[in-house]
Amino acid sequence: MEKIKLLAVTHHSKKNINPIRPEAAQIIGLHHSGKVDVTVLCNPGSTLIPHLEKEGITVLTDPLGKKLSISTISHIRKLLKERDIDILHLFNNIACSNGATAAIGTNVKVIAYRGQTGNVSRLDPSSYLGMLHPRLNKIICVAKAIEKDLQQYLWGDKARATTVYKGHDQSWYQNEPAKLDSLPLHDDSFRLSMVANLRPRKGLSVFMEALSVLPQHINIDVLLVGADPDSAKVSEMISMSMMPDRVHALGYREDAPEVAATTDLMILPTTKREGLCRAVLEANSYGVPAIVSDTGGNSELVKHSVTGLVVPPSDPQALADAILQLYNDRDKCSEFGRKARERAITKFNVEQGVNETLRIYKALLID
C-alpha cells in the first residue's frame, strides 16, 4: 500500500504554559510509522516548527490568523491538489474553518480535532464553520465525554465523532523537580499545585474557597502556575483562601511539569468544559496524583479512589474534604501517585494515539 499523504494544519502561539508535546509527538509518530507522508502547515511563530523539522518533516507556514481567510483557504486548496493529499487533519478552530472550506469539492478526507465540551449549537451559524462543518468526515475527540457531548449536536452519522487519547512519552518526564528555594515555603508542608491558563472556568475561585474551609492549623503550601502575581483579580481570589501567605502565584513557567513534580498533589477544579488536561498527565507522569472535578474528560483521566479523587464541580466543601483526606493519609496519596504514573504509561502513551489515528485514516480511505 502506498503511503497515506497527510496535510496537518495547526496554529500555536509562542507562549504556552506547557510544551506542546503530545500533538507534535503524534505527528512525528505518524511520520516514523513509515505509513504516512506528512506535511504540516502552521503559523510562522509556531512552537512546533523546530520539533517537526528536526525529525525531517516538511513544514510550511501560513498566518492562519482569521477564522475565514480567502488567502489561507486558497493556500490549503492549492496544497491539497499539488501534494495529492489523502487526509486533511485540522487541529484547531482556525485550521478547521479554513481547511474544511478549502476541501469542498475535493475527494480528500477531512478530520477535525476536538479538545473540550461545549460551545456547539445547531442554532449557532458559527458552529457550521467548526464541528458542524458539513465537509468533516471525522472528528477525533480527546475524551469519550467530549465525543458523547458532541454527538448530540451532529446531524446524520453520530459515529463521525470518535475518541483517541493524547499520547505522552515518559522520556519527557526525567528532569529533576524545579528548584523553588526562592519561595517562602513552610517546613514539611503538604504541597498542592494548580497548573492552568487561568480562565474563569478553570475554577481558581473554587480552589481558594476550598482552602478557606480547611482547618486553620493545616500545614500546606499552594503553587499556582499560570496565575499572574501582579494581577489584582488573582490577588483578590488568593485573599479568599484565608491563608494568603501559603498561596504562591508563580506566573508563567516553562518548567510547569517540574514545578508540579515538587508537590504532593495536583488540583484541577474546572467548573465546566474540560478536555483531557495535559497538566494532570504531566503531574501523574512524575508520580503526583490529582484531585479533579467531574467535568469533561476528567473522570477518564483520574480513576476515582485508585489514581486520585474526583469531586463535583463548583463544590468548595467537597474539594476541601478531598484535600483533607489525602493530607491526613500521606501513604494513600503516595499510592495514588504510583498508580497514576502506571496508568499514564499504559493508557495514555504515544503509541496508542498513533495506532488509533492510523486506524481511522485507513478506515476513511477504504470507505
C-alpha positions as a Python dict, from the first residue, in 0.01 Angstrom:
ca = {
    (1, 'M'): (0, 0, 0),
    (2, 'E'): (129, 347, -87),
    (3, 'K'): (194, 591, 194),
    (4, 'I'): (-103, 796, 309),
    (5, 'K'): (-44, 1158, 211),
    (6, 'L'): (-131, 1375, 510),
    (7, 'L'): (-162, 1751, 544),
    (8, 'A'): (-186, 1851, 910),
    (9, 'V'): (-290, 2211, 977),
    (10, 'T'): (-238, 2368, 1318),
    (11, 'H'): (-178, 2702, 1488),
    (12, 'H'): (9, 2767, 1811),
    (13, 'S'): (138, 3078, 1981),
    (14, 'K'): (493, 3113, 2103),
    (15, 'K'): (384, 3125, 2468),
    (16, 'N'): (214, 2832, 2635),
    (17, 'I'): (230, 2715, 2996),
    (18, 'N'): (330, 2363, 2892),
    (19, 'P'): (543, 2248, 2598),
    (20, 'I'): (327, 2137, 2305),
    (21, 'R'): (448, 1780, 2319),
    (22, 'P'): (151, 1546, 2262),
    (23, 'E'): (39, 1695, 1930),
    (24, 'A'): (393, 1708, 1794),
    (25, 'A'): (456, 1354, 1918),
    (26, 'Q'): (150, 1224, 1733),
    (27, 'I'): (252, 1389, 1407),
    (28, 'I'): (611, 1267, 1448),
    (29, 'G'): (483, 918, 1533),
    (30, 'L'): (276, 910, 1214),
    (31, 'H'): (586, 1017, 1020),
    (32, 'H'): (802, 747, 1178),
    (33, 'S'): (540, 476, 1120),
    (34, 'G'): (656, 458, 759),
    (35, 'K'): (292, 457, 652),
    (36, 'V'): (229, 831, 626),
    (37, 'D'): (390, 1102, 415),
    (38, 'V'): (346, 1404, 646),
    (39, 'T'): (329, 1772, 554),
    (40, 'V'): (249, 2028, 825),
    (41, 'L'): (104, 2375, 767),
    (42, 'C'): (131, 2606, 1069),
    (43, 'N'): (174, 2971, 1159),
    (44, 'P'): (526, 3117, 1127),
    (45, 'G'): (564, 3156, 1505),
    (46, 'S'): (455, 2802, 1593),
    (47, 'T'): (650, 2631, 1870),
    (48, 'L'): (604, 2304, 1678),
    (49, 'I'): (836, 2401, 1391),
    (50, 'P'): (1178, 2306, 1539),
    (51, 'H'): (1043, 1977, 1680),
    (52, 'L'): (898, 1872, 1345),
    (53, 'E'): (1185, 1987, 1124),
    (54, 'K'): (1433, 1805, 1345),
    (55, 'E'): (1253, 1482, 1254),
    (56, 'G'): (1267, 1554, 880),
    (57, 'I'): (902, 1654, 843),
    (58, 'T'): (813, 1909, 575),
    (59, 'V'): (683, 2224, 746),
    (60, 'L'): (513, 2505, 553),
    (61, 'T'): (374, 2825, 700),
    (62, 'D'): (65, 3042, 668),
    (63, 'P'): (-50, 3325, 901),
    (64, 'L'): (-363, 3125, 996),
    (65, 'G'): (-486, 3439, 1167),
    (66, 'K'): (-852, 3458, 1066),
    (67, 'K'): (-1146, 3223, 1107),
    (68, 'L'): (-1212, 3257, 734),
    (69, 'S'): (-933, 3385, 513),
    (70, 'I'): (-952, 3376, 134),
    (71, 'S'): (-572, 3359, 108),
    (72, 'T'): (-546, 3076, 364),
    (73, 'I'): (-828, 2879, 201),
    (74, 'S'): (-662, 2922, -140),
    (75, 'H'): (-325, 2817, 5),
    (76, 'I'): (-466, 2500, 160),
    (77, 'R'): (-665, 2414, -153),
    (78, 'K'): (-351, 2454, -364),
    (79, 'L'): (-156, 2222, -132),
    (80, 'L'): (-432, 1959, -144),
    (81, 'K'): (-403, 1950, -522),
    (82, 'E'): (-25, 1987, -563),
    (83, 'R'): (60, 1725, -299),
    (84, 'D'): (-225, 1491, -390),
    (85, 'I'): (-335, 1483, -24),
    (86, 'D'): (-545, 1190, 104),
    (87, 'I'): (-612, 1311, 461),
    (88, 'L'): (-651, 1670, 581),
    (89, 'H'): (-616, 1673, 962),
    (90, 'L'): (-721, 2001, 1127),
    (91, 'F'): (-604, 2059, 1482),
    (92, 'N'): (-787, 2373, 1596),
    (93, 'N'): (-1071, 2613, 1515),
    (94, 'I'): (-888, 2834, 1265),
    (95, 'A'): (-748, 2528, 1090),
    (96, 'C'): (-1095, 2371, 1083),
    (97, 'S'): (-1290, 2662, 937),
    (98, 'N'): (-1034, 2734, 665),
    (99, 'G'): (-928, 2377, 594),
    (100, 'A'): (-1273, 2220, 575),
    (101, 'T'): (-1390, 2503, 349),
    (102, 'A'): (-1084, 2456, 126),
    (103, 'A'): (-1170, 2085, 90),
    (104, 'I'): (-1517, 2148, -54),
    (105, 'G'): (-1538, 1986, -398),
    (106, 'T'): (-1231, 1765, -346),
    (107, 'N'): (-1204, 1394, -261),
    (108, 'V'): (-975, 1446, 38),
    (109, 'K'): (-1094, 1303, 372),
    (110, 'V'): (-1119, 1573, 638),
    (111, 'I'): (-1063, 1520, 1011),
    (112, 'A'): (-1104, 1777, 1288),
    (113, 'Y'): (-970, 1767, 1643),
    (114, 'R'): (-1200, 1832, 1940),
    (115, 'G'): (-1045, 1909, 2278),
    (116, 'Q'): (-1331, 2013, 2508),
    (117, 'T'): (-1704, 2003, 2563),
    (118, 'G'): (-1947, 2291, 2498),
    (119, 'N'): (-1962, 2584, 2256),
    (120, 'V'): (-2152, 2394, 1986),
    (121, 'S'): (-2513, 2458, 1886),
    (122, 'R'): (-2723, 2368, 1586),
    (123, 'L'): (-2875, 2717, 1613),
    (124, 'D'): (-2538, 2895, 1604),
    (125, 'P'): (-2421, 2968, 1247),
    (126, 'S'): (-2057, 2980, 1357),
    (127, 'S'): (-2077, 2612, 1460),
    (128, 'Y'): (-2110, 2525, 1091),
    (129, 'L'): (-1760, 2661, 1036),
    (130, 'G'): (-1635, 2432, 1313),
    (131, 'M'): (-1755, 2099, 1448),
    (132, 'L'): (-2077, 2105, 1242),
    (133, 'H'): (-1897, 2188, 917),
    (134, 'P'): (-2064, 1967, 654),
    (135, 'R'): (-1728, 1879, 498),
    (136, 'L'): (-1592, 1698, 805),
    (137, 'N'): (-1566, 1320, 762),
    (138, 'K'): (-1445, 1251, 1116),
    (139, 'I'): (-1396, 1437, 1443),
    (140, 'I'): (-1133, 1296, 1677),
    (141, 'C'): (-1220, 1383, 2038),
    (142, 'V'): (-966, 1375, 2316),
    (143, 'A'): (-1205, 1206, 2561),
    (144, 'K'): (-1520, 994, 2550),
    (145, 'A'): (-1712, 1260, 2743),
    (146, 'I'): (-1634, 1505, 2462),
    (147, 'E'): (-1740, 1252, 2199),
    (148, 'K'): (-2071, 1196, 2377),
    (149, 'D'): (-2131, 1570, 2421),
    (150, 'L'): (-2062, 1643, 2054),
    (151, 'Q'): (-2278, 1360, 1920),
    (152, 'Q'): (-2595, 1527, 2046),
    (153, 'Y'): (-2536, 1814, 1801),
    (154, 'L'): (-2418, 1624, 1495),
    (155, 'W'): (-2652, 1575, 1202),
    (156, 'G'): (-2662, 1234, 1037),
    (157, 'D'): (-2394, 981, 1131),
    (158, 'K'): (-2315, 1026, 1502),
    (159, 'A'): (-2017, 791, 1466),
    (160, 'R'): (-1830, 1071, 1291),
    (161, 'A'): (-1722, 1167, 1643),
    (162, 'T'): (-1476, 921, 1797),
    (163, 'T'): (-1214, 924, 2074),
    (164, 'V'): (-836, 898, 2065),
    (165, 'Y'): (-646, 975, 2385),
    (166, 'K'): (-346, 1203, 2350),
    (167, 'G'): (-18, 1023, 2400),
    (168, 'H'): (257, 1111, 2645),
    (169, 'D'): (612, 977, 2647),
    (170, 'Q'): (772, 909, 2984),
    (171, 'S'): (1110, 1022, 2849),
    (172, 'W'): (972, 1377, 2873),
    (173, 'Y'): (950, 1349, 3250),
    (174, 'Q'): (1304, 1265, 3358),
    (175, 'N'): (1409, 1614, 3467),
    (176, 'E'): (1482, 1697, 3827),
    (177, 'P'): (1199, 1875, 4014),
    (178, 'A'): (1212, 2255, 3990),
    (179, 'K'): (1427, 2450, 4235),
    (180, 'L'): (1197, 2664, 4447),
    (181, 'D'): (1444, 2788, 4708),
    (182, 'S'): (1342, 3149, 4647),
    (183, 'L'): (983, 3086, 4760),
    (184, 'P'): (882, 3130, 5125),
    (185, 'L'): (763, 2771, 5162),
    (186, 'H'): (688, 2630, 5506),
    (187, 'D'): (890, 2348, 5662),
    (188, 'D'): (748, 2000, 5596),
    (189, 'S'): (438, 2144, 5431),
    (190, 'F'): (198, 1938, 5219),
    (191, 'R'): (230, 2098, 4877),
    (192, 'L'): (-55, 2146, 4631),
    (193, 'S'): (-21, 2267, 4273),
    (194, 'M'): (-258, 2402, 4012),
    (195, 'V'): (-124, 2443, 3658),
    (196, 'A'): (-359, 2625, 3420),
    (197, 'N'): (-420, 2920, 3195),
    (198, 'L'): (-650, 3082, 3446),
    (199, 'R'): (-972, 3135, 3258),
    (200, 'P'): (-1271, 3164, 3495),
    (201, 'R'): (-1387, 2810, 3416),
    (202, 'K'): (-1059, 2667, 3547),
    (203, 'G'): (-1202, 2717, 3894),
    (204, 'L'): (-934, 2908, 4084),
    (205, 'S'): (-1207, 3077, 4291),
    (206, 'V'): (-1348, 2733, 4385),
    (207, 'F'): (-999, 2622, 4493),
    (208, 'M'): (-948, 2932, 4705),
    (209, 'E'): (-1290, 2889, 4871),
    (210, 'A'): (-1199, 2527, 4947),
    (211, 'L'): (-882, 2642, 5121),
    (212, 'S'): (-1083, 2881, 5335),
    (213, 'V'): (-1282, 2597, 5494),
    (214, 'L'): (-980, 2381, 5576),
    (215, 'P'): (-869, 2366, 5942),
    (216, 'Q'): (-672, 2677, 6036),
    (217, 'H'): (-372, 2479, 6163),
    (218, 'I'): (-318, 2290, 5837),
    (219, 'N'): (43, 2299, 5712),
    (220, 'I'): (18, 2340, 5335),
    (221, 'D'): (170, 2544, 5054),
    (222, 'V'): (-10, 2607, 4725),
    (223, 'L'): (175, 2672, 4397),
    (224, 'L'): (-29, 2840, 4123),
    (225, 'V'): (144, 2810, 3785),
    (226, 'G'): (-16, 3041, 3530),
    (227, 'A'): (-151, 3284, 3791),
    (228, 'D'): (-5, 3631, 3739),
    (229, 'P'): (131, 3754, 4074),
    (230, 'D'): (73, 4114, 3963),
    (231, 'S'): (-294, 4061, 3877),
    (232, 'A'): (-540, 4235, 4110),
    (233, 'K'): (-802, 3972, 4025),
    (234, 'V'): (-566, 3688, 4119),
    (235, 'S'): (-470, 3866, 4442),
    (236, 'E'): (-837, 3911, 4528),
    (237, 'M'): (-904, 3539, 4478),
    (238, 'I'): (-599, 3442, 4683),
    (239, 'S'): (-731, 3656, 4968),
    (240, 'M'): (-1045, 3437, 4965),
    (241, 'S'): (-828, 3144, 5079),
    (242, 'M'): (-787, 3296, 5427),
    (243, 'M'): (-423, 3184, 5408),
    (244, 'P'): (-260, 3421, 5155),
    (245, 'D'): (89, 3361, 5299),
    (246, 'R'): (60, 2997, 5189),
    (247, 'V'): (-63, 3057, 4834),
    (248, 'H'): (212, 3142, 4584),
    (249, 'A'): (127, 3279, 4237),
    (250, 'L'): (419, 3183, 4013),
    (251, 'G'): (300, 3325, 3681),
    (252, 'Y'): (407, 3168, 3352),
    (253, 'R'): (665, 2889, 3389),
    (254, 'E'): (828, 2692, 3109),
    (255, 'D'): (908, 2424, 3368),
    (256, 'A'): (546, 2373, 3477),
    (257, 'P'): (574, 1989, 3487),
    (258, 'E'): (886, 2015, 3703),
    (259, 'V'): (708, 2256, 3940),
    (260, 'A'): (423, 2007, 3975),
    (261, 'A'): (683, 1737, 4045),
    (262, 'T'): (784, 1922, 4365),
    (263, 'T'): (432, 1885, 4507),
    (264, 'D'): (236, 1611, 4680),
    (265, 'L'): (-93, 1669, 4498),
    (266, 'M'): (-229, 1849, 4192),
    (267, 'I'): (-567, 2024, 4196),
    (268, 'L'): (-783, 2083, 3887),
    (269, 'P'): (-1119, 2233, 3997),
    (270, 'T'): (-1259, 2311, 3649),
    (271, 'T'): (-1622, 2420, 3660),
    (272, 'K'): (-1714, 2321, 3301),
    (273, 'R'): (-1587, 2232, 2952),
    (274, 'E'): (-1274, 2041, 3045),
    (275, 'G'): (-1093, 1819, 2796),
    (276, 'L'): (-818, 1578, 2890),
    (277, 'C'): (-589, 1801, 3091),
    (278, 'R'): (-227, 1774, 2987),
    (279, 'A'): (-106, 1928, 3314),
    (280, 'V'): (-264, 1643, 3511),
    (281, 'L'): (-99, 1381, 3291),
    (282, 'E'): (234, 1560, 3332),
    (283, 'A'): (200, 1558, 3710),
    (284, 'N'): (88, 1193, 3704),
    (285, 'S'): (396, 1109, 3499),
    (286, 'Y'): (607, 1240, 3787),
    (287, 'G'): (408, 1026, 4031),
    (288, 'V'): (193, 1314, 4159),
    (289, 'P'): (-180, 1229, 4193),
    (290, 'A'): (-464, 1471, 4128),
    (291, 'I'): (-799, 1581, 4262),
    (292, 'V'): (-1016, 1687, 3969),
    (293, 'S'): (-1375, 1800, 3923),
    (294, 'D'): (-1616, 1574, 3740),
    (295, 'T'): (-1645, 1763, 3414),
    (296, 'G'): (-1542, 1676, 3058),
    (297, 'G'): (-1277, 1405, 3040),
    (298, 'N'): (-1152, 1443, 3398),
    (299, 'S'): (-1312, 1124, 3526),
    (300, 'E'): (-1146, 932, 3240),
    (301, 'L'): (-811, 1082, 3330),
    (302, 'V'): (-834, 1018, 3704),
    (303, 'K'): (-973, 687, 3827),
    (304, 'H'): (-1160, 778, 4146),
    (305, 'S'): (-1009, 633, 4464),
    (306, 'V'): (-746, 449, 4259),
    (307, 'T'): (-522, 713, 4099),
    (308, 'G'): (-673, 1022, 4263),
    (309, 'L'): (-1008, 1169, 4361),
    (310, 'V'): (-1296, 1308, 4153),
    (311, 'V'): (-1526, 1564, 4314),
    (312, 'P'): (-1837, 1752, 4195),
    (313, 'P'): (-1762, 2074, 4005),
    (314, 'S'): (-1813, 2411, 4178),
    (315, 'D'): (-1828, 2246, 4523),
    (316, 'P'): (-1562, 2402, 4751),
    (317, 'Q'): (-1658, 2186, 5050),
    (318, 'A'): (-1622, 1860, 4853),
    (319, 'L'): (-1283, 1977, 4726),
    (320, 'A'): (-1173, 2072, 5078),
    (321, 'D'): (-1281, 1732, 5211),
    (322, 'A'): (-1082, 1556, 4937),
    (323, 'I'): (-769, 1763, 5009),
    (324, 'L'): (-801, 1694, 5381),
    (325, 'Q'): (-846, 1320, 5317),
    (326, 'L'): (-510, 1296, 5140),
    (327, 'Y'): (-342, 1546, 5375),
    (328, 'N'): (-428, 1309, 5660),
    (329, 'D'): (-330, 993, 5469),
    (330, 'R'): (8, 1050, 5303),
    (331, 'D'): (52, 679, 5231),
    (332, 'K'): (-272, 676, 5032),
    (333, 'C'): (-165, 990, 4849),
    (334, 'S'): (168, 828, 4754),
    (335, 'E'): (-12, 510, 4645),
    (336, 'F'): (-242, 714, 4421),
    (337, 'G'): (66, 878, 4270),
    (338, 'R'): (234, 547, 4190),
    (339, 'K'): (-81, 410, 4028),
    (340, 'A'): (-140, 735, 3838),
    (341, 'R'): (205, 706, 3683),
    (342, 'E'): (141, 343, 3587),
    (343, 'R'): (-189, 442, 3425),
    (344, 'A'): (-26, 726, 3232),
    (345, 'I'): (227, 479, 3093),
    (346, 'T'): (-22, 208, 2995),
    (347, 'K'): (-328, 407, 2885),
    (348, 'F'): (-206, 747, 2769),
    (349, 'N'): (109, 665, 2573),
    (350, 'V'): (213, 795, 2232),
    (351, 'E'): (197, 454, 2062),
    (352, 'Q'): (-174, 401, 2129),
    (353, 'G'): (-253, 750, 1998),
    (354, 'V'): (-59, 695, 1676),
    (355, 'N'): (-205, 348, 1619),
    (356, 'E'): (-563, 464, 1672),
    (357, 'T'): (-515, 760, 1442),
    (358, 'L'): (-369, 536, 1172),
    (359, 'R'): (-665, 302, 1205),
    (360, 'I'): (-904, 595, 1149),
    (361, 'Y'): (-707, 714, 847),
    (362, 'K'): (-715, 372, 685),
    (363, 'A'): (-1086, 320, 754),
    (364, 'L'): (-1171, 654, 594),
    (365, 'L'): (-971, 576, 281),
    (366, 'I'): (-1140, 236, 241),
    (367, 'D'): (-1490, 388, 258),
}
